Amino acid sequence: MLEHKINDIKKQVQSDVLEIKNGAELFELEKKYLGRKSEFTNILKNLKDLSPEERKKVGELANRTKREIEKIIATKKQELDGAVDLEKERIDVTLPGARRGVGHLNPISIVRNEIEDIFTSMGFEIADGPEVETEFYNFDALNIPADHPARDMQDTFFLKDDKLAMRSQTSAMQARFMQKHKPPFRIIAPGKVFRNEATDATHEHTFYQFEALVVGENTNVGNLKHIAEVFFSEFFRTDVKVRLRPSYFPFTEPSFEFDITCTMCGGVGCKGCRGGGWLELGGAGMVNQNVFTAAGYPRNKYQGFAWGFGFERLAMMKYKIDEVRLFHGGDLRFVKQF
C-alpha cells in the first residue's frame, strides 16, 4: 500500500512540475511534496511502525523516490533560471529613446584645440612642461636676474623652497626645449600659469598662455609678423593685420607690444577698440642672446622670435565675453553656451 502511495506521489510531482511557470510556484510545489507536513514526510515518519522486512523495502523505495523528486525540482529550477521573461524583455521600438546628457568643452579648451590645430598645420610642434618650475627656467634662463621685480612675492607664487615657484609664464619652456633640441625648430608651448595678483573682470591669478618660439640662423621680425598675421586671420576667420610697437622684456631684444586690427570693426574704429581700430594682445620680440647661451647655444649663432598670449584673452575677443572670471567659475550655464 505504501509503495503505491510513494509511486503515485512521484507521478504527481512529474505531472505538476510541467505546469510550473516561476520560482514561487516551484517553491510551493516543493513544500507540498517534500515539506514537513507533506504526505511523503508522513510516510517516512511511519516507517518505524512497519516490520523489519517491510521497513527495509519501503525505506529504500522512499529514499530513492525522494532523491528523484529532488532532482526533478532541481532540473526545473535550472530551467526557470535560464529562461527569458519575454514580457519583461519586450521592447517597444516606437518609443522615443532616452536622451543622454552631452557635456560641453570650456571655451578655454575650445580655443586651445583650435590654436594647436592652426599651428600644427603650419609645421609647429607642441611642447609641454611642468607647472612647478625651478628658479633657473622661470627666471635665470630668461635673463631675469635676482633683483628683477618678477621675482618679488607680489608677482609670483613661490613655494617654501625659494628655488621653486608656480611658473609665471610659459616662456619657461624656452630653455627647457632648447637644451634638448637644436635649431631650426618652431614650437608652441600651451599651458597654465600663475600670478600673485588681485582678480577683476580682466585679471586672474590663474590663467592659460601659449608660448610660440621659432629659432633658426636667419629668422627675423618679418617672419614673426607674417606668422602672426596668418595665425590670427585663421583664428578669427577674417583678414587681420598685426602692428608691433617698441617695448621691453628681459628675454627678448628688440621687444614689441603686439596689436591686431579690431575684430569687431575691421580696424575702422568702434567702442570695442575705443575708436583706435587696434586691440592690444600681448608681448613679442626677438630672443635675447642671453637666453640662447643659458640654454647652451653659442652666442650670436642663432636668432629667433618668441611671443606669449593668454587663451582667455583670445576667447573673450572671439566669443564677446566681458568677464574673465567666468572661465573658472564652474557655472554650467556659462559652459553650456559653447
C-alpha positions in Angstrom: 0.0 0.0 0.0 2.8 2.4 0.9 4.7 1.5 -2.2 1.7 2.5 -4.3 1.4 5.8 -2.5 5.1 6.6 -3.0 4.9 5.9 -6.7 1.7 7.9 -7.0 3.4 10.9 -5.3 6.3 10.7 -7.8 3.9 10.6 -10.8 2.0 13.6 -9.4 5.2 15.6 -9.0 6.2 14.7 -12.6 2.8 15.9 -13.7 2.6 19.1 -11.6 6.1 20.3 -12.4 5.1 20.7 -16.0 2.7 23.5 -15.0 5.2 25.5 -13.0 6.0 28.9 -14.5 8.2 30.7 -12.0 10.3 30.2 -8.9 7.5 31.0 -6.4 5.3 28.2 -7.8 8.2 25.8 -7.7 8.8 26.6 -4.1 5.2 25.8 -3.3 5.4 22.5 -5.1 8.5 21.5 -3.2 6.9 22.4 0.1 3.7 20.4 -0.9 5.5 17.2 -1.7 8.7 17.4 0.5 7.7 19.8 3.2 7.5 18.9 6.9 3.7 18.4 6.7 3.7 16.7 3.3 2.2 13.1 2.8 5.7 11.9 1.8 7.2 13.1 5.0 4.5 11.3 7.0 5.3 8.1 5.2 8.9 8.4 6.2 7.9 9.1 9.8 5.7 6.0 10.0 8.4 3.6 8.7 9.1 2.7 12.3 5.7 1.0 12.6 6.5 -1.5 9.9 8.0 -4.9 10.2 11.8 -5.1 9.6 11.3 -6.6 6.2 8.7 -4.0 5.1 10.7 -1.2 6.7 13.8 -2.1 4.6 11.8 -2.5 1.4 9.7 0.6 1.7 12.5 2.7 3.2 14.8 2.0 0.2 12.0 2.9 -2.2 11.1 6.1 -0.3 14.7 7.3 -0.1 15.3 6.6 -3.8 12.0 8.4 -4.7 12.9 11.4 -2.6 16.2 11.8 -4.4 14.3 11.5 -7.8 11.8 14.2 -6.7 14.6 16.5 -5.6 16.3 16.0 -9.0 13.1 16.8 -10.8 12.7 20.0 -8.8 16.4 21.0 -9.3 16.1 20.4 -13.0 13.1 22.6 -13.2 14.8 25.3 -11.2 17.7 25.4 -13.6 15.2 25.6 -16.5 13.5 28.6 -14.9 16.8 30.4 -14.1 17.9 30.1 -17.7 14.5 31.2 -19.1 13.9 34.7 -20.5 10.9 36.5 -19.4 9.7 37.6 -22.8 7.2 40.1 -21.4 9.9 41.9 -19.3 12.4 41.7 -22.2 9.9 43.2 -24.7 11.0 46.5 -26.3 8.6 48.9 -27.9 10.8 50.2 -30.7 8.3 53.0 -31.4 9.1 54.7 -28.1 11.5 57.7 -28.2 14.9 57.0 -26.9 16.1 58.2 -23.6 18.1 61.4 -24.0 21.6 61.2 -22.7 23.3 64.4 -21.5 26.2 65.7 -23.6 28.9 67.6 -22.0 30.4 70.9 -23.2 34.0 72.0 -23.5 35.0 75.1 -21.6 35.8 78.0 -24.1 39.4 77.8 -23.0 39.6 74.2 -24.2 37.9 75.1 -27.4 40.4 77.9 -28.1 43.4 75.7 -27.1 42.3 73.0 -29.5 41.9 75.5 -32.3 45.2 77.1 -31.6 47.0 73.8 -31.7 45.3 72.8 -34.9 46.3 76.0 -36.7 49.9 75.9 -35.6 50.5 72.2 -36.3 49.1 72.9 -39.8 51.9 75.4 -40.1 54.6 72.9 -39.1 54.9 73.7 -35.4 55.5 71.2 -32.7 53.6 71.3 -29.3 55.9 71.3 -26.3 54.8 70.7 -22.7 56.4 71.3 -19.4 55.8 71.4 -15.6 53.7 74.0 -13.8 56.0 74.0 -10.8 59.2 75.5 -12.2 62.8 75.9 -10.9 64.3 79.3 -10.4 66.6 78.7 -13.3 64.0 78.0 -16.0 61.4 80.5 -14.8 63.9 83.4 -14.2 67.6 82.9 -14.8 67.4 81.3 -18.2 65.0 84.1 -19.3 67.6 86.8 -18.5 65.7 87.8 -15.3 68.3 88.5 -12.6 67.7 88.0 -8.9 66.7 91.7 -8.3 64.1 91.7 -11.1 60.5 92.7 -10.0 59.2 89.4 -11.5 60.8 87.6 -8.6 59.0 89.6 -5.9 56.3 87.9 -3.9 53.9 90.4 -5.3 54.1 88.8 -8.7 55.0 85.2 -8.2 53.7 82.2 -6.1 56.9 80.9 -4.6 56.9 77.6 -2.8 58.5 77.0 0.6 61.7 76.2 -1.2 62.7 79.6 -2.7 64.2 77.8 -5.6 60.8 76.6 -6.8 57.7 78.6 -7.9 54.5 78.2 -9.8 55.5 79.2 -13.3 54.5 82.8 -14.0 54.8 82.4 -17.8 55.1 79.6 -20.4 58.3 81.3 -21.5 59.9 78.9 -19.0 59.7 76.3 -21.7 62.1 78.1 -24.0 65.4 76.9 -22.3 63.9 73.5 -21.4 63.2 72.8 -25.1 66.4 74.3 -26.4 68.6 72.3 -24.1 67.3 69.1 -25.8 66.8 70.3 -29.4 69.0 72.1 -31.9 67.7 74.6 -34.5 66.0 75.0 -36.7 62.6 74.4 -35.0 59.3 76.0 -34.4 57.2 75.2 -31.3 54.2 76.4 -29.3 54.0 75.7 -25.5 50.4 76.0 -24.2 49.6 75.6 -20.5 48.5 77.1 -17.2 50.4 79.9 -15.5 50.1 81.6 -12.1 50.4 85.2 -10.9 50.0 86.6 -7.4 47.6 89.4 -8.2 44.1 90.6 -7.4 41.3 89.4 -9.7 38.8 91.5 -11.5 36.9 91.4 -14.8 40.1 91.2 -16.8 42.7 89.7 -14.5 43.0 86.3 -12.8 45.7 84.7 -10.6 45.5 81.5 -12.7 45.1 81.6 -16.4 46.4 79.9 -19.6 49.0 81.1 -22.1 50.6 79.7 -25.2 54.2 80.5 -26.0 55.5 80.5 -29.6 59.2 80.0 -30.3 60.8 79.9 -33.7 64.6 79.6 -33.9 67.0 79.3 -36.9 70.0 81.0 -38.4 68.1 83.7 -40.4 64.8 84.0 -38.5 63.7 87.7 -38.3 61.0 90.1 -37.3 59.4 89.8 -40.7 58.9 86.1 -40.1 57.3 86.9 -36.7 54.8 89.4 -38.3 53.9 87.1 -41.1 53.2 84.0 -39.0 51.2 86.1 -36.5 49.0 87.5 -39.3 48.4 84.1 -40.8 47.5 82.7 -37.4 45.2 85.5 -36.3 43.5 85.6 -39.7 42.7 81.9 -39.5 41.7 82.1 -35.8 39.2 84.9 -36.2 38.1 83.9 -39.7 38.8 87.4 -41.1 41.7 89.3 -42.6 43.8 90.5 -39.6 46.8 92.9 -39.7 49.5 93.0 -37.0 51.1 96.1 -35.5 54.3 95.9 -33.5 55.2 98.7 -31.0 58.6 99.0 -29.3 58.6 97.8 -25.7 60.8 96.0 -23.2 61.1 92.4 -22.0 64.2 91.0 -20.4 64.1 87.8 -22.5 63.7 89.5 -25.9 65.7 92.2 -27.8 64.2 94.0 -29.6 60.9 93.7 -27.8 57.4 94.6 -29.0 53.9 95.1 -27.8 51.6 93.2 -30.1 48.3 94.7 -31.6 45.9 93.3 -34.2 43.2 95.1 -36.1 39.9 95.2 -34.2 37.9 92.0 -35.0 34.6 93.8 -34.5 35.1 96.8 -36.8 37.9 95.6 -39.0 40.1 98.5 -38.0 37.7 101.3 -38.7 37.1 102.2 -35.1 34.4 101.2 -32.6 33.6 101.1 -28.9 35.4 97.8 -28.6 38.7 99.3 -29.7 37.8 102.8 -28.3 37.9 104.2 -31.8 41.5 103.3 -32.5 41.0 100.3 -34.7 43.5 98.2 -32.8 43.4 95.7 -30.0 46.4 95.0 -27.7 47.1 91.3 -27.2 50.5 90.7 -25.6 54.2 90.8 -26.0 56.7 89.5 -28.5 60.2 90.0 -29.7 63.5 88.5 -30.9 65.0 86.1 -28.4 67.8 87.7 -26.3 71.2 86.1 -26.9 71.5 85.6 -23.2 68.6 83.2 -23.4 70.4 81.2 -26.1 73.6 81.0 -24.1 71.7 79.9 -20.9 70.3 77.0 -23.0 73.8 76.1 -24.1 73.8 77.6 -27.6 76.8 79.6 -28.8 76.3 83.3 -28.7 75.2 85.0 -32.0 75.0 81.8 -34.0 71.2 81.6 -33.9 68.3 84.0 -33.8 64.6 83.6 -33.3 61.4 85.2 -32.1 59.0 84.4 -29.3 55.6 85.6 -28.1 53.1 84.9 -25.4 49.3 85.3 -25.3 46.5 84.4 -23.0 43.9 81.9 -24.1 41.2 83.7 -22.0 42.0 87.0 -23.8 41.5 85.4 -27.2 38.4 83.6 -26.1 36.9 86.8 -24.8 37.5 88.5 -28.1 36.2 85.7 -30.2 33.1 85.0 -28.2 32.4 88.5 -26.9 32.9 87.5 -23.2 33.4 90.5 -20.8 34.3 88.8 -17.6 37.4 86.6 -17.3 36.3 85.0 -14.0 33.5 83.2 -15.8 36.0 80.8 -17.3 36.9 79.3 -13.9 33.7 79.9 -12.1 32.2 76.5 -12.6 28.8 77.8 -13.7 27.4 75.3 -16.1 25.0 77.9 -17.6 28.1 79.6 -18.9 29.8 76.5 -20.3 26.6 75.2 -21.9 26.6 78.2 -24.3 29.5 76.8 -26.2 
